[in-house]
Amino acid sequence: MAGLYIHIPFCKSRCIYCAFYSTTQLELRQQYVDALCKEMDTLPPGLPDGTPISTIYLGGGTPSQLTMPQLQQLFTHIYIRYRVAPGAEVTIECNPDDIAATSPPSPAVGGLHAEALPQLGITRVSMGAQTFSDSRLRFLNRRHTAAQVPQAVSRLRQAGIRNISIDLMYGFPGETLHDWQRDIDAALALGVEHLSAYCLMVEEGTALYEQMSKEKREKNNDTNDELERQMYEMLIDRLEAAGYEHYEISNWSLTPHPLQGERGLKSYRAIHNSNYWHDVPYIGLGAAAHSYDGQRRYWNVSDLQEYIRRVENGISPVEDSEAIMGWTRYNDRLTVALRTCEGLDLATLSPEQRDYCTAAARRFLDDGLLRADSSHLILTRRGLFVSDMVISELMFV
């Protein structure tokens, strides 16, 4: 089994914090979709033709900026080209304002007609809410308003989508614990099956990085570390009390109701993302997309027009690759596995790697930042707050 990731880089406008590859060249959407279909017709690097696909994920960028005819073209080609397993999780990322109200959007513009999503085979929608404060949304340069989030959730429910995830963000300049509590409560009121939450990061190369001077960034870090810790702790407590499972550092999911058993869902965890954390191979299509065959990682060129040019001329869009073996594989597994509630399975390591890891982990076990469960190392609740430090200390350098 493998996952299929398709990168849709188009955005109507750029958010100031975003470090992912994206573009506002919406006039190239049709040419790009044609190129994606042509890339599908080539054998994915390292994966045998006919490998069953258990998850499909359209990420971005803003996949909901594609028109409905373009999405129909894309999904038709996916099901022709790949052997999609029955019951596959099929996710699309979207902006709340791109969920069309009543009638289908014009073919000339992007926007999802909610009623059409199940017809495309989409079973899960991941929506970037970020915050329920209009002023903070404007700060992020987001297009939607806070009121459009519950409207979009309602429209998706009416269309029959029963697996909805929303993204939240905290750590805004000037944000208080009370502000964050209101955002959490607003998210819980929606009753969505899955939540992801991330601290606002000032990453180099983003508009936010340029907007904030170095002095301001350092001052912000010095004064906000404790507040951000309190915000994360509040998030854990409130979601746990609401019945959400904290299965990865930044992700929470509900357990399906027994009446939904006929759908075969045992959890509302994000299966596609969970597969990344559990070393499942995946195919990546599109500009800047990555693929992994279990031995090597490949990545496509991070340039929209160069990607299209290569594919149209029968040239591989793969820019480079690297072997994921030995200590590189150890570092990769450690970095993702310790983020999960299952932790790192020491039995998957070589004897040399296992000895190295257990020796390096001893002080964190003694300090109560890690715990041992059978053959697994797992971050404790205290360890979650310093996870980056713990992981970096266990890495082989």
SULHUPE-V177760 format. One record per residue. RES is the residue in one letter. SS is DSSP state (H for helix, E for strand, - for the rest). D_LAST is the distance of its C-alpha to the last C-alpha in whole Angstrom. Layout:
((RES	SS	D_LAST) (RES	SS	D_LAST))
//
This chain:
((M	-	32) (A	E	30) (G	E	30) (L	E	31) (Y	E	30) (I	E	33) (H	E	32) (I	E	35) (P	-	34) (F	E	37) (C	-	38) (K	-	41) (S	-	39) (R	-	36) (C	-	35) (I	-	33) (Y	-	30) (C	-	29) (A	-	26) (F	-	27) (Y	-	29) (S	-	32) (T	E	36) (T	-	39) (Q	-	41) (L	H	43) (E	H	45) (L	H	43) (R	H	42) (Q	H	45) (Q	H	43) (Y	H	40) (V	H	41) (D	H	43) (A	H	40) (L	H	38) (C	H	41) (K	H	40) (E	H	37) (M	H	37) (D	-	40) (T	-	37) (L	-	35) (P	-	31) (P	-	29) (G	-	28) (L	-	30) (P	-	33) (D	-	36) (G	-	38) (T	-	35) (P	-	36) (I	E	35) (S	E	34) (T	E	34) (I	E	34) (Y	E	33) (L	E	34) (G	E	32) (G	E	32) (G	-	33) (T	-	36) (P	H	38) (S	H	41) (Q	H	42) (L	-	43) (T	-	46) (M	H	48) (P	H	49) (Q	H	45) (L	H	44) (Q	H	47) (Q	H	46) (L	H	42) (F	H	43) (T	H	45) (H	H	43) (I	H	40) (Y	H	43) (I	H	44) (R	H	41) (Y	-	39) (R	-	40) (V	E	39) (A	E	39) (P	E	42) (G	E	41) (A	E	38) (E	E	37) (V	E	38) (T	E	36) (I	E	37) (E	E	36) (C	E	39) (N	-	40) (P	H	43) (D	H	45) (D	H	45) (I	E	46) (A	E	50) (A	-	53) (T	-	56) (S	-	56) (P	-	54) (P	-	52) (S	-	54) (P	-	52) (A	-	51) (V	-	49) (G	-	46) (G	-	46) (L	E	46) (H	E	49) (A	H	48) (E	H	51) (A	H	50) (L	H	46) (P	H	47) (Q	H	49) (L	H	46) (G	-	44) (I	-	42) (T	-	41) (R	E	39) (V	E	39) (S	E	36) (M	E	37) (G	E	36) (A	E	38) (Q	E	35) (T	-	38) (F	-	42) (S	-	43) (D	H	44) (S	H	43) (R	H	40) (L	H	40) (R	H	42) (F	H	39) (L	H	36) (N	-	39) (R	-	39) (R	-	42) (H	-	44) (T	-	45) (A	-	45) (A	H	48) (Q	H	47) (V	H	44) (P	H	47) (Q	H	49) (A	H	46) (V	H	45) (S	H	49) (R	H	50) (L	H	47) (R	H	48) (Q	H	52) (A	-	50) (G	-	49) (I	-	45) (R	-	44) (N	-	41) (I	E	40) (S	E	36) (I	E	36) (D	E	33) (L	E	34) (M	E	32) (Y	E	32) (G	-	31) (F	-	34) (P	-	35) (G	-	38) (E	-	37) (T	-	39) (L	H	38) (H	H	41) (D	H	41) (W	H	38) (Q	H	40) (R	H	42) (D	H	40) (I	H	39) (D	H	42) (A	H	43) (A	H	41) (L	H	42) (A	H	45) (L	-	45) (G	-	44) (V	-	41) (E	-	39) (H	E	36) (L	E	34) (S	E	31) (A	E	30) (Y	E	27) (C	E	27) (L	-	28) (M	-	25) (V	-	26) (E	-	24) (E	-	24) (G	-	26) (T	-	29) (A	H	32) (L	H	31) (Y	H	29) (E	H	31) (Q	H	34) (M	-	32) (S	-	32) (K	H	29) (E	H	31) (K	H	32) (R	H	28) (E	H	27) (K	H	31) (N	H	30) (N	H	27) (D	H	28) (T	H	31) (N	H	30) (D	H	27) (E	H	29) (L	H	32) (E	H	29) (R	H	28) (Q	H	32) (M	H	32) (Y	H	30) (E	H	31) (M	H	35) (L	H	33) (I	H	32) (D	H	35) (R	H	38) (L	H	36) (E	H	36) (A	H	40) (A	-	41) (G	-	40) (Y	-	36) (E	E	33) (H	E	30) (Y	E	28) (E	E	25) (I	-	24) (S	-	26) (N	E	28) (W	E	32) (S	E	34) (L	-	38) (T	-	39) (P	-	42) (H	-	45) (P	H	47) (L	H	50) (Q	H	47) (G	H	46) (E	H	48) (R	H	45) (G	-	43) (L	-	40) (K	-	39) (S	-	36) (Y	-	36) (R	-	32) (A	-	31) (I	H	31) (H	H	29) (N	H	26) (S	H	26) (N	H	26) (Y	H	23) (W	H	21) (H	-	22) (D	-	21) (V	-	25) (P	-	25) (Y	E	27) (I	E	29) (G	E	28) (L	E	31) (G	-	32) (A	-	31) (A	-	27) (A	-	27) (H	E	24) (S	E	25) (Y	E	23) (D	-	24) (G	-	22) (Q	-	20) (R	E	20) (R	E	20) (Y	E	23) (W	E	24) (N	E	27) (V	-	28) (S	-	28) (D	-	31) (L	H	35) (Q	H	37) (E	H	35) (Y	H	34) (I	H	38) (R	H	39) (R	H	36) (V	H	38) (E	H	41) (N	-	41) (G	-	39) (I	-	36) (S	-	33) (P	-	31) (V	E	28) (E	E	26) (D	E	23) (S	E	21) (E	E	17) (A	E	17) (I	-	15) (M	-	14) (G	H	12) (W	H	9) (T	H	10) (R	H	12) (Y	H	11) (N	H	9) (D	H	12) (R	H	14) (L	H	13) (T	H	13) (V	H	17) (A	H	18) (L	-	18) (R	-	20) (T	E	23) (C	-	25) (E	-	24) (G	-	21) (L	E	18) (D	E	20) (L	H	19) (A	H	21) (T	H	19) (L	-	16) (S	-	17) (P	H	18) (E	H	14) (Q	H	12) (R	H	15) (D	H	15) (Y	H	12) (C	H	12) (T	H	16) (A	H	15) (A	H	12) (A	H	15) (R	H	18) (R	H	18) (F	H	18) (L	H	21) (D	H	23) (D	-	23) (G	-	24) (L	-	21) (L	E	21) (R	E	23) (A	E	23) (D	E	26) (S	-	27) (S	-	23) (H	E	22) (L	E	20) (I	E	21) (L	E	21) (T	-	24) (R	H	26) (R	H	25) (G	H	21) (L	H	22) (F	-	23) (V	-	19) (S	H	18) (D	H	15) (M	H	14) (V	H	14) (I	H	12) (S	H	9) (E	H	9) (L	H	9) (M	-	6) (F	-	4) (V	-	0))
//
